[in-house]
Amino acid sequence: MDILTAYHGLLIRFGLYQLIFWPTVGYYVTVDAKKRELSSPQLRGVVYGFFGILGLVVYISQKPRATNS
């Protein structure tokens, strides 16, 4: 069994997912954390970016909401 095609290409699909979403989510989180002056924005970007869409959902859900008052 070839390692890349094992489990219907799970390793390839995971790699492509990481290639697309890790930098995108990581960049968004890093820029937003710098703008809000949070501690260690690069580390936040790497960690949340690793989890991709799930990391983005968690990050946005923890973000305080702005009031329009």
Buried (B, 14 or more C-beta within 10 A) or exposed (E): EEEEEEEEEEEEEEEEEBEEBBEBBBEBBBEBBEEEEEEEBEEBBBBBBBBBEEBBEEBEEEEEEEEEE
